[in-house]
Amino acid sequence: MSRNYGNLRGRRSGAWQWLVMGFIFGFGCAAVFGLVIVIGGTSGLLNTGFLAALNATTTPVIITATPLPVTPTPLPTEVLAPSVTAQEVQVVAPTATPPPPTQDTASVQVEPSATLTATLVSVIPTQPTSIEAAIPPELLAIRTQTREISGGTFMMGTTPQEVADAVRECVDVFGGACTLAMGEDSSPPHPVTVNTFEMEVTEVTLEQYLTFLNSSVMGPNSHRNRCFGQVCLATRAEDPGSNVIFDSANYRVVDVIKNFPVVNVTWYGAQAYCEAIGRRLPTEAEWEYAARGEQGNLYPWGNTFSTDYAKTNRPVTSDPGAGPVDSYAIGATSFGILNMAGNVAEWVSDWYSPVYYTQLAQTGATTINPQGPVAGTNKVLRGGSWDTVPFFARSVQRQDLAPNDQTLWAGFRCVADATPTANTTGVTPLTGQNPVTTTGGSNEETTANSQPTLAPLPPTATLQPG
């Protein structure tokens, strides 16, 4: 009996011990867990695992491989990927010539070389949109009124028969000494087409030209070397027959002849003036087309010469020299242009060649806007002058002088393109020229392409007042 009792007590004592040990172990774990919470805080643990449900105010965090951009509203993950198109890849891809960062793909594709790049840049407007905007006001104010010359196709030049008839008239009617050789360079006739252009109604006057020399674009002593590096015209210091007076500061003439055509002007001086006012010298083809009109007249007014219609040296008078630029209005062309026969011969832009017409005729084709030979030693003049017989006043007749020659019978007028463009001057470039420099005046009938009918006039006789 006593043994069995003893065994029961032993079992009861062991169970109680396990209960006590379990309580102590459980209390210790709870204490440790609580201590961890107190030490680490609740911010991190409450945001993880099943305890996240206990924190109702916490925003969920999206865990990605790369940090999310800082934005007020979380964006979908796919927005973070860079948006690159095939075209943009072509723009940034390495090339032989990296494209400018501001150009789009199309601009890069049309820029294969440095030459094309320069062309693209050149179309960016850097100049005034109007030609007049670049002209000094003092020059803009003096520009001569122009008339439109409607473009067209005509037979330029003349026939050997017409030259023979003109020589016979010169000798038999006007008592001249003309020869067939004087008109040979004006044939054969050949078809030419010219575009529409504007031509000044009158020849450039002394007042206009001296305004040019006195302008801001020229200045003192400009007449000596400011026309493409060449002489512009002869003053009285260089030619006693000149009416232009230069006092080391200004250019002037007496008032009574301000409306007379400027003479003693070189080809360079004529072209420089025209460019300064936004115009140019006419081509030889343009000049002849304007003089003959759409009817193809031999003279500006018709096919028969009249001493009442133009200033030549017939009839012989005691009043040599040119007249005012608005004189002889009865002899105007069908376009309304004055003094295209007589008064003063007029510089044109073309170089001169005695066989140029023959060369054009041999092509058998219509020449579009011919501009003369590419080079030469002389420039062409047209229209005859006060110093010649009517033979030289024919609209088909050609004369020539070295571009630096200054004579008492040569002047000019300007033209303009009907629709101005960036590069339509129609003028042979000035580079590479080798002009023959001369000083002093000359008589038109002493030149190689003029007829000697009268004794040379004294240079002081021309354009003197009274």
DAGI-V866361 format. One record per pair of residues at least 24 apart in sequence whose ideal C-beta (glycine too) atoms are under 7 Angstrom apart, sorted by the first residue. I is the first residue (numbers start at 0). GAP is how many residues later the second one is. D is the distance in whole Angstrom. If there is no record, write none. Layout:
i={I	I}
gap={GAP	GAP}
d={D	D}
This chain:
i={130	130	131	134	134	135	135	135	137	137	138	138	138	138	138	141	141	142	143	143	143	143	144	145	145	145	145	145	146	146	146	146	146	146	147	147	147	148	148	148	148	148	148	149	150	150	150	151	152	152	152	152	153	153	153	153	154	154	154	155	155	155	155	155	156	156	156	156	156	156	156	157	157	157	157	158	158	159	162	165	165	169	169	173	173	173	175	175	175	175	176	176	176	177	177	177	181	181	182	184	184	184	185	185	185	185	186	187	187	187	189	189	189	189	190	191	191	191	191	192	192	193	193	193	193	194	195	196	196	196	196	196	197	197	197	198	198	198	198	198	199	199	199	200	200	200	201	201	201	201	201	202	202	202	202	202	202	202	202	202	203	203	203	203	203	203	203	204	204	204	204	204	204	205	205	205	205	205	205	206	206	208	208	208	209	209	209	209	211	211	212	213	213	216	219	219	226	226	226	226	227	227	227	229	229	229	229	230	230	230	230	231	231	231	231	231	232	232	232	232	232	232	233	233	237	238	238	238	238	238	239	239	240	240	240	240	240	242	253	255	256	256	258	258	259	259	259	259	260	260	260	260	260	261	262	262	262	262	262	262	262	262	262	263	263	263	263	264	264	264	264	265	265	265	265	266	266	266	267	267	269	269	270	273	276	277	278	278	278	279	279	279	279	279	279	280	280	280	280	280	280	281	281	281	282	282	282	282	282	282	282	283	283	283	283	283	284	284	285	286	286	286	287	287	287	289	289	289	289	290	290	290	291	292	292	292	293	294	296	297	297	297	298	298	298	298	299	299	299	299	299	299	300	304	304	309	309	309	310	310	310	311	311	311	311	311	311	311	312	312	312	312	312	313	313	319	319	319	319	320	320	320	320	321	321	339	340	340	340	341	341	341	341	342	342	343	343	343	343	344	344	344	344	344	344	344	344	344	345	345	345	345	345	345	346	346	346	346	347	347	348	348	348	349	349	350	350	350	350	351	351	351	351	351	368	370	370	371	373	374	376	376	376	377	378	380	384	384	386	386	386	387	387	387	388	388	390	391	398	398	399	400	401	401	401	402	402	403	403	403	403	404	404	405	406	406	406	407	407	407	408}
gap={147	289	146	142	143	79	80	81	73	77	72	73	76	137	138	66	69	134	56	57	58	60	56	52	53	54	55	270	51	52	54	188	189	190	48	50	270	47	48	50	140	141	186	46	43	44	45	142	38	39	40	213	38	135	138	142	34	36	141	33	34	36	129	132	29	30	31	32	33	200	239	28	29	31	238	28	30	27	24	225	228	219	221	140	215	216	213	215	275	277	274	275	276	211	213	273	267	269	214	169	172	213	171	210	211	212	170	169	170	173	167	170	171	177	175	93	174	175	178	173	175	91	92	95	175	174	222	89	218	219	220	221	217	218	220	83	91	138	214	216	213	214	215	135	136	137	123	124	136	137	211	58	122	136	140	141	143	208	209	210	57	58	69	207	208	209	210	53	54	55	56	57	120	37	47	51	52	54	56	51	52	53	56	64	34	41	42	43	61	64	38	36	37	59	28	29	39	41	42	45	40	44	202	36	38	174	205	35	37	38	173	33	34	36	37	40	29	31	32	33	36	173	30	172	201	25	167	201	202	220	219	220	167	200	218	219	221	220	211	209	206	208	65	66	62	64	65	203	61	64	82	83	150	149	59	81	144	145	146	147	148	199	200	142	143	144	177	141	145	146	147	137	138	139	140	80	112	136	135	136	77	142	156	140	137	138	135	136	137	69	134	135	145	146	147	66	67	68	131	133	146	66	67	133	65	66	67	87	88	89	143	64	66	88	96	98	84	85	129	59	61	95	94	107	108	43	45	47	50	42	49	104	103	40	41	42	40	39	98	96	97	98	42	94	95	96	31	32	33	40	41	95	30	85	88	31	32	83	31	32	75	30	72	74	76	77	78	81	73	74	75	76	141	75	76	66	137	141	142	65	140	141	142	64	141	43	42	43	52	42	43	44	51	42	43	41	65	66	67	36	37	38	39	40	54	64	65	99	35	36	37	65	66	67	32	34	63	65	32	34	77	78	79	29	30	24	25	28	77	24	26	27	28	48	57	55	57	56	54	57	25	57	59	24	24	29	24	59	56	57	58	56	57	62	62	64	60	58	50	51	49	46	33	34	36	30	32	31	32	33	34	33	37	35	34	35	37	33	51	54	35}
d={4	5	6	6	5	6	5	6	6	5	7	6	6	6	5	5	5	5	4	6	6	7	5	4	6	5	7	6	7	6	6	5	5	6	6	6	7	7	5	5	7	5	6	5	5	4	4	6	6	7	4	6	6	6	7	6	4	6	7	7	6	4	6	6	5	5	6	4	6	5	6	5	5	6	4	6	6	6	6	5	6	6	4	5	5	6	4	6	6	4	6	6	5	7	5	5	7	6	7	4	7	5	7	5	6	5	6	6	7	5	6	5	4	7	4	5	7	5	6	6	5	5	5	5	6	6	4	6	5	7	6	5	6	4	6	7	5	6	7	5	4	5	7	6	6	6	4	6	5	7	7	4	5	6	7	6	7	5	7	5	7	5	7	6	6	6	7	6	5	7	6	6	6	7	5	6	6	6	5	4	7	4	7	6	7	4	6	7	5	6	5	6	6	6	7	6	7	4	5	4	5	6	5	6	4	6	7	5	7	7	6	7	6	7	4	6	7	5	4	6	5	6	4	4	6	6	7	5	5	6	6	6	6	5	3	5	6	5	5	4	6	6	5	6	6	6	7	6	5	5	6	5	4	6	7	6	7	5	7	6	5	7	7	4	7	6	6	7	7	6	7	6	5	7	6	5	5	4	6	7	5	4	7	4	7	7	4	6	5	7	6	6	5	6	5	6	6	4	6	7	7	5	7	4	6	5	6	7	5	7	6	5	4	6	5	7	7	5	6	7	5	5	7	6	7	6	6	6	7	6	4	4	5	5	4	6	7	6	7	6	6	7	6	7	6	6	6	7	4	5	5	6	5	5	7	4	3	5	4	5	5	5	6	6	6	6	5	5	6	6	6	6	6	6	6	7	5	5	6	6	6	4	5	5	6	5	6	6	4	6	6	6	5	6	6	5	6	6	4	4	7	5	6	5	6	6	5	7	6	5	5	6	5	6	6	6	7	4	5	6	7	5	6	7	5	6	3	6	6	6	4	6	5	4	7	6	6	7	7	7	7	7	7	5	5	6	4	6	6	4	6	5	6	6	6	5	6	7	5	7	6	7	6	4	7	7	5	4	6	5	6	5	7	7	6	5	7	4	6	4	4}
